[in-house]
Amino acid sequence: MHDGEEHITIGALMEDVYALFRSRDDYEDVSEAEHDLVARIQYASAVVQAEKVTPPGSWDPYGR
């Protein structure tokens, strides 16, 4: 992804993040949404990173 494309994508994502947080009722709800969002982003990142390092033909039974 080029810098300009990434910036646009992250910018659009940030608008949605602000909307998500503003839709919460109080501080505690915003905090819970933040923790949930961070966990989901970390999980998605781990999945994609694993996909990018998976060798052709996938892993053998021993994870090599």
C-alpha positions in Angstrom: 0.0 0.0 0.0 1.3 3.4 -0.9 1.6 6.1 1.8 -1.3 8.1 0.4 -3.6 5.1 0.2 -2.7 4.0 3.7 -3.3 7.5 5.1 -6.7 7.6 3.4 -7.6 4.1 4.8 -6.4 5.0 8.3 -8.2 8.3 8.1 -11.5 6.7 7.2 -11.0 4.1 10.0 -10.3 6.9 12.5 -13.6 8.6 11.6 -15.4 5.3 12.4 -13.4 4.9 15.7 -14.4 8.4 16.8 -18.1 7.6 15.9 -17.9 4.3 17.8 -16.5 6.0 21.0 -19.0 8.9 20.8 -21.9 6.5 20.5 -21.1 5.1 24.0 -23.0 6.3 27.0 -20.2 7.1 29.5 -16.5 6.9 30.3 -16.7 3.2 31.3 -18.5 2.2 28.0 -15.8 4.1 26.0 -13.1 2.3 27.9 -14.7 -1.1 27.3 -15.1 -0.4 23.6 -11.4 0.7 23.5 -10.2 -2.5 25.1 -12.3 -4.6 22.8 -11.2 -2.7 19.7 -7.5 -3.0 20.6 -7.8 -6.7 21.2 -9.6 -7.2 17.8 -7.0 -5.2 16.0 -4.1 -7.1 17.6 -5.8 -10.4 16.7 -6.4 -9.3 13.1 -2.8 -8.2 12.8 -1.5 -11.6 14.1 -3.7 -13.5 11.7 -2.5 -11.5 8.7 1.1 -11.6 9.8 0.8 -15.4 10.1 -0.7 -15.6 6.6 2.2 -13.6 5.2 4.9 -15.9 6.6 3.1 -19.2 5.8 5.2 -21.1 3.4 3.8 -22.4 0.0 1.9 -25.6 0.7 1.3 -24.5 4.4 3.1 -25.7 7.5 4.1 -29.3 8.1 2.7 -31.2 11.2 5.5 -29.9 13.3 4.8 -26.2 12.5 7.8 -25.8 10.2 
